[in-house]
Amino acid sequence: MAGSLRLAAVAAGLGAVGVALGAFGAHALADAVTPERLATWRTAASYHQLHALAGVVAGGLAAWHPSRAARAAARLFLAGIALFSGSLYALVLTDTGALGAVAPVGGLAFIAGWLALAAALWRVEDDGRRTPDDG
């Protein structure tokens, strides 16, 4: 369970990094890169934020209802942030178009993460533990 909460904590930390990188793009890069590259940065930041939140949810689910699928989902979301968003950030900063080829691998990690999270949620059964809805 502690490992799952650590995954959620790492994802939460990545959420903070995503906000900082989004702000960096909006302020420091606005006049430094082409509009197309700025749009790429915004895409990276939005996917980063969304999947950081998804990682928190998956890690929290894994802590609440231990499951390999939920832990895998959290890990896949974190890997997707590194591969998808990371490659797009690097592409914009270095203007190296070849880095865009890494993004689809991160996209596949995101898709696999969502499927793993769906599987984990599907398997959650009432096992007698108190849930937030129990009041």
Buried (B, 14 or more C-beta within 10 A) or exposed (E): EEEBBEBBEBBBEBBEBBBEBBEBBEEEBEEEBEEEBBEBBBBBBEBBBBBBBBBBBBBBBBBBBEBEBBBBBBBBBBBBBBBBBBBBBBBBBEEEEEBEEBBEEBBBBBEBBBBBBEBBBEEEEEEEEEEEEEE
